[in-house]
Amino acid sequence: MDTKAIEEHIRGILVALGEDPDREGLADTPKRVAKMYQEIFAGMAYSNHDLAQMYGKTFEEVGGDGRRVVVMKDIDFFSYCEHHMALMYDMKATVAYIPRDRVIGLSKIARICDMVGRRLQLQERIGRDIADILSEITGSPDVAVVIEGCHSCVTARGIQKPGTKTLTVEQRGQFLTDPSLQSYLR
């Protein structure tokens, strides 16, 4: 990430907004924004495969017969809309999979959600990316990801509908064909 270029462009944006980028309250803003972008867009430095490698520590699933379901709910994270660079907030993910021979540590699921969110994204792609990574790590084709979140490009600008939430569902394998698995996604 080119933080110097970010600083220059933020300074230019301040000027374009009619601000004095040298005034006391704004003098360090370009540096602060560049540092913030390093944090909030950290996931952009990694492909889905890279994240699978980073968080790919698994454990043997003794007796993994395809009948167990692992579900992690209410994973808080955020992202930024690639269309407006607007915050997607109050996001919660439910991630479920049916283990085969290997299980992943639960903290790794939350880390995957966090890093996938730390990209310029679409909510629909976030669910797909999380499912792709989880499938690669666990070898399970049976994965589901439900995401609910608010988009400031809807709540604070444009149509300005505060409280509006978006729900996306990515389902694969048995989650598509076995109706009894749907209860885990609520």
C-alpha positions as CSV (number, residue, x, y, z in Angstrom):
1,M,0.0,0.0,0.0
2,D,1.4,3.4,-1.0
3,T,0.8,5.5,2.1
4,K,2.7,8.5,0.7
5,A,0.3,8.6,-2.4
6,I,-2.7,8.3,-0.1
7,E,-1.4,11.2,2.0
8,E,-1.0,13.3,-1.1
9,H,-4.5,12.5,-2.4
10,I,-6.2,13.1,0.9
11,R,-4.5,16.5,1.0
12,G,-5.9,17.1,-2.5
13,I,-9.3,16.1,-1.4
14,L,-9.2,18.5,1.5
15,V,-8.2,21.3,-0.9
16,A,-11.0,20.3,-3.3
17,L,-13.5,20.5,-0.4
18,G,-12.4,24.1,0.2
19,E,-10.4,23.3,3.4
20,D,-7.0,24.5,4.4
21,P,-5.0,21.2,4.9
22,D,-2.4,23.2,6.9
23,R,-4.8,24.3,9.6
24,E,-4.2,22.8,13.1
25,G,-7.0,20.3,13.0
26,L,-6.2,19.0,9.5
27,A,-2.4,19.2,9.4
28,D,-1.9,15.5,10.3
29,T,-5.1,14.3,8.7
30,P,-3.5,12.9,5.5
31,K,-1.1,10.8,7.7
32,R,-3.9,9.6,10.0
33,V,-6.0,8.6,7.0
34,A,-3.2,6.7,5.4
35,K,-2.5,4.9,8.6
36,M,-6.2,4.1,9.0
37,Y,-6.3,2.8,5.4
38,Q,-3.5,0.4,6.2
39,E,-5.6,-1.0,9.0
40,I,-9.0,-1.1,7.5
41,F,-7.9,-2.4,4.1
42,A,-5.3,-4.9,5.4
43,G,-7.2,-7.7,3.7
44,M,-6.5,-6.3,0.2
45,A,-2.9,-7.5,0.5
46,Y,-4.0,-11.2,0.5
47,S,-5.8,-13.4,-1.9
48,N,-8.4,-15.9,-0.7
49,H,-5.7,-18.6,-1.1
50,D,-3.3,-16.6,1.0
51,L,-5.8,-16.3,3.8
52,A,-6.5,-20.0,3.6
53,Q,-2.8,-20.6,4.1
54,M,-2.6,-18.0,6.9
55,Y,-5.5,-19.4,8.8
56,G,-5.4,-23.0,7.6
57,K,-4.5,-24.7,10.9
58,T,-6.9,-27.6,11.2
59,F,-7.3,-30.5,13.6
60,E,-8.3,-34.1,13.0
61,E,-12.0,-34.7,13.2
62,V,-12.2,-38.2,14.8
63,G,-15.2,-40.0,13.3
64,G,-16.0,-37.2,10.9
65,D,-18.9,-38.9,9.3
66,G,-20.6,-35.8,7.7
67,R,-23.4,-35.8,10.3
68,R,-22.0,-33.0,12.5
69,V,-22.5,-29.3,11.8
70,V,-20.2,-26.6,13.1
71,V,-21.9,-23.2,13.3
72,M,-20.4,-19.9,14.5
73,K,-22.9,-17.1,14.9
74,D,-22.8,-13.3,15.4
75,I,-19.3,-12.7,14.2
76,D,-19.0,-8.9,14.2
77,F,-17.0,-7.3,11.5
78,F,-17.1,-4.4,9.1
79,S,-16.2,-3.6,5.5
80,Y,-16.2,-0.8,2.9
81,C,-18.4,-0.7,-0.2
82,E,-16.4,-0.7,-3.3
83,H,-18.9,1.6,-5.1
84,H,-18.8,4.5,-2.7
85,M,-16.0,3.6,-0.3
86,A,-18.7,3.9,2.3
87,L,-18.7,1.9,5.6
88,M,-20.7,-1.3,5.8
89,Y,-21.3,-1.6,9.6
90,D,-23.1,-3.6,12.3
91,M,-22.2,-6.6,10.1
92,K,-22.7,-10.0,11.6
93,A,-21.8,-13.3,10.0
94,T,-23.1,-16.8,10.6
95,V,-20.7,-19.4,9.2
96,A,-21.5,-23.1,9.1
97,Y,-19.9,-26.2,7.7
98,I,-20.1,-29.9,7.9
99,P,-16.6,-31.3,8.8
100,R,-15.1,-34.2,7.0
101,D,-11.7,-35.3,8.2
102,R,-10.5,-31.9,9.5
103,V,-12.0,-29.1,11.7
104,I,-10.7,-25.5,11.8
105,G,-10.2,-23.6,15.1
106,L,-13.1,-21.3,15.8
107,S,-11.0,-18.2,16.2
108,K,-9.7,-18.8,12.6
109,I,-13.3,-18.5,11.3
110,A,-13.7,-15.1,12.9
111,R,-10.2,-14.0,11.6
112,I,-11.2,-15.0,8.1
113,C,-14.4,-12.9,8.3
114,D,-12.4,-10.0,9.6
115,M,-9.7,-10.1,6.9
116,V,-12.2,-10.7,4.0
117,G,-14.1,-7.6,5.3
118,R,-10.9,-5.6,5.2
119,R,-11.1,-5.1,1.5
120,L,-13.2,-2.9,-0.8
121,Q,-16.1,-5.3,-1.1
122,L,-19.6,-6.1,-2.0
123,Q,-21.6,-7.9,0.7
124,E,-22.4,-10.7,-1.7
125,R,-18.7,-11.3,-2.5
126,I,-17.8,-11.3,1.2
127,G,-20.0,-14.4,1.8
128,R,-18.6,-16.1,-1.3
129,D,-15.0,-15.4,-0.3
130,I,-15.5,-16.7,3.3
131,A,-17.1,-19.9,1.9
132,D,-14.3,-20.4,-0.6
133,I,-11.6,-20.0,2.1
134,L,-13.4,-22.3,4.5
135,S,-13.9,-24.9,1.9
136,E,-10.2,-24.8,0.9
137,I,-9.1,-25.1,4.5
138,T,-11.4,-27.9,5.6
139,G,-12.0,-29.7,2.4
140,S,-15.7,-29.6,3.0
141,P,-18.0,-28.8,0.1
142,D,-20.8,-28.2,2.6
143,V,-20.5,-24.6,3.7
144,A,-23.0,-21.7,4.4
145,V,-22.4,-18.1,5.2
146,V,-25.1,-15.7,6.2
147,I,-24.3,-12.0,6.5
148,E,-26.5,-9.2,7.8
149,G,-25.3,-5.6,7.7
150,C,-26.0,-1.9,7.3
151,H,-24.6,0.1,4.5
152,S,-23.9,3.8,5.0
153,C,-24.3,4.3,1.2
154,V,-28.0,3.4,1.9
155,T,-28.5,4.8,5.4
156,A,-26.5,8.1,5.3
157,R,-26.5,9.1,1.6
158,G,-28.6,8.6,-1.5
159,I,-31.9,7.2,-0.4
160,Q,-31.1,7.8,3.3
161,K,-33.0,5.0,4.9
162,P,-31.5,4.5,8.5
163,G,-32.0,1.1,10.0
164,T,-32.1,-0.6,6.6
165,K,-30.3,-4.0,6.7
166,T,-29.1,-6.2,3.9
167,L,-29.1,-10.0,4.3
168,T,-27.0,-12.3,2.0
169,V,-26.9,-16.0,2.0
170,E,-24.2,-18.2,0.4
171,Q,-25.0,-21.9,0.5
172,R,-23.1,-24.9,-0.9
173,G,-23.4,-28.6,-0.9
174,Q,-25.8,-30.1,1.6
175,F,-26.9,-26.7,2.8
176,L,-28.6,-26.3,-0.6
177,T,-30.2,-29.7,-0.7
178,D,-31.1,-30.6,2.9
179,P,-33.9,-28.4,4.4
180,S,-33.1,-29.6,7.9
181,L,-29.8,-27.6,7.8
182,Q,-31.7,-24.3,7.3
183,S,-32.5,-24.1,11.0
184,Y,-28.7,-23.6,11.7
185,L,-28.6,-20.5,9.6
186,R,-31.2,-18.5,11.6
